[in-house]
Amino acid sequence: MERFALILLSAMVAACNTAPQADSATEPQAPSPAVRSSQTVTPVQPLTRTWVATGITFNGNADPNFDASRRVELKLEPGGAFTMSGSGNSMTGQWKQEGTTELQLVDDGTAAPQRFGIEVLDSAQLVLKLLDEMSAEVMLHYRAE
């Protein structure tokens, strides 16, 4: 499971640039806390689509080195398959939604499940919290394509 989390985070971090960005307008902002209601997160929300990474936050702080131009994609297929790709790397597997608050990805290579809390889900954005990370709060931010 740790290997899968490292691969997933590596794919996101691989999209980062080593030089800090001076323009704060391009840095992702930590989202305001999501209100969990039937209007913001429901099992029928559009998870099945291509999501493009817009940033990573660690303990609420945006990674200043994230470079969205390197394009990391998470594609969730209607049949339950997923593909994550970016920076010349890709990973495939199966996904499923548990209730309204959890997304599970299972890497084909390791068969290890990785759990994410669905913090924000609407037609424009997806914010996932890495649930199995104990040393930091890691949030992955995506926009709908």
Secondary structure as GFF3:
##gff-version 3
##sequence-region A 1 145
A	DSSP	alpha_helix	2	14	.	.	.	ID=ss1
A	DSSP	three_ten_helix	24	26	.	.	.	ID=ss2
A	DSSP	beta_strand	50	58	.	.	.	ID=ss3
A	DSSP	beta_strand	61	62	.	.	.	ID=ss4
A	DSSP	three_ten_helix	68	70	.	.	.	ID=ss5
A	DSSP	beta_strand	73	76	.	.	.	ID=ss6
A	DSSP	beta_strand	81	86	.	.	.	ID=ss7
A	DSSP	beta_strand	89	98	.	.	.	ID=ss8
A	DSSP	beta_strand	102	107	.	.	.	ID=ss9
A	DSSP	beta_strand	113	121	.	.	.	ID=ss10
A	DSSP	beta_strand	125	130	.	.	.	ID=ss11
A	DSSP	beta_strand	138	144	.	.	.	ID=ss12
###
